[in-house]
Amino acid sequence: MNLKNLPQLPERPTLEQLPLTQLVDMLLAQSKIIEELKAEVKRLKLSNGLDSKTSSKPPSTDVLKKSEKPKKQLNAETNPEPKRKPGGQPGHQGSTRKGFNRIDRTEELIPTHCDHCGGSRFEDEPVSVKVQQVAQLVLRPIEVVEYR
């Protein structure tokens, strides 16, 4: 039903001047339009509840709806124990990668200046050594380089 094509209702003084048969015809036409609009509303209400689970519509046409469950507010009264922190938990035996079985070459990376203070004088012996192994694809199948 196209709402733009509905007839306009005349003003009250104009309606009072119309003969009874014309008023009855207008009333019957309006009654027919009302029934069509009721049917359209009913059809729209039925189609509004359809989604991919209750019809043959694809899931991509589903409208995302917010969860009806209220979110729980966390506080000390309702939840006395806090959730676990991310990462390894106390008492858990950790594990790390052991590295590669063979090392093809080793490169010593010695800084030329300090990132913190900008100085260029360093101790003769390193304070700490961080080791990182990298496997690279080269002419040979794999080359393992250890950086220190």
Beta strands, then each sheet from edge to edge (+ up, - down):
strand 1: 105-107
strand 2: 132-136
strand 3: 143-147
sheet 1: 1+ 3+ 2-
end
